[in-house]
Amino acid sequence: MSIDLDQLRTDFANTPLDEADREEALHLLLRDRREGDADLLRHLLAEETAAHHEGWGLSETMVLAALLLAECGREEDVWTLWEAKNASFDTMAGLDGFLLFPAGISGTTAHVIASEQHPERGDLMTYMSEYLEYEKLTDEDIRGHIASLRSHFEA
């Protein structure tokens, strides 16, 4: 089956997608991501996360889904990205921490700090703090890492 991206954008919640369909949709979105695609990308990453709870390894499709969602730049997507990172031992090790800063360091950190009721807040704050302490990243570094990862998929 060939994915109709316009159809998927309007009805993704009711469209069953297997692994190959998600991969095709994500590669289409890599070339044609639009302003309104964050909900679709969040859905695709959640589907990838669910699939990764069951097995070993880290698929390129999961990395691509996380990249595209992070590129949307929405601070609230940190929770979906954190859930993806925590899907398994392999996703924790394989999904890069810089993807957890979709709205930059200060914007994303402020959102997490303000999310006092979120059950994962403490764990995410600890991870972010330790990651930034170790990596010494700036927003410019994060943008560079994201651009590098994008070029990997565009190659």
Salt bridges, closest charged atoms under 4 A:
ASP6 OD1 - ARG9 NH1 3.39
ASP6 OD1 - ARG34 NH1 3.36
ASP32 OD2 - ARG9 NH1 3.67
ASP32 OD2 - ARG34 NH2 3.46
ASP37 OD1 - ARG9 NE 2.76
ASP39 OD1 - ARG42 NH1 2.62
GLU47 OE1 - ARG22 NH1 3.98
GLU47 OE2 - HIS43 NE2 3.99
GLU48 OE2 - ARG22 NE 2.57
GLU48 OE1 - HIS52 ND1 3.93
GLU60 OE1 - HIS152 NE2 2.96
GLU71 OE1 - ARG33 NH2 3.53
GLU71 OE2 - ARG150 NE 2.77
GLU75 OE2 - HIS111 ND1 3.65
GLU76 OE2 - ARG74 NH2 3.11
ASP77 OD1 - ARG42 NE 2.64
ASP77 OD2 - ARG74 NE 3.69
GLU133 OE2 - LYS136 NZ 3.20
GLU154 OE2 - ARG150 NH1 2.61
